[in-house]
Amino acid sequence: MYVLIEFKGKQYKAETGSLLKVARLDADPGTNFAIDSVLLLVGDTISVGAPYVPGAKVSAHIESHGKDKKIIVFKYKPKKDYRRKQGHRQQYSVIKIDSITGV
């Protein structure tokens, strides 16, 4: 059984026990929460939401927090002596899917 969920403006495919890397959440590791925005539920039958599947729910908890690899943002204009270099590291949270409940 797997689901397609919408979480923090992005869509993810999730199965029971899977780990997802999502945008940073403001909660401590070990915190449990539920996701109600299930777009698709695939089990014995397929349930497609319009836009969400009624009664479907995903429970998860936060495993850890971290930072991605550094990316370099470099602006350059030729012949004008204009150069700007800036780095960025995106913060993320790793969540683990505990259970999927569907009607």
Secondary structure as UniProt FT lines:
FT   STRAND          2..7
FT   TURN            8..9
FT   STRAND          10..15
FT   TURN            16..17
FT   STRAND          19..23
FT   TURN            29..30
FT   STRAND          32..35
FT   STRAND          38..42
FT   STRAND          46..48
FT   TURN            54..55
FT   STRAND          57..67
FT   STRAND          71..77
FT   TURN            78..81
FT   STRAND          82..88
FT   STRAND          91..101
//
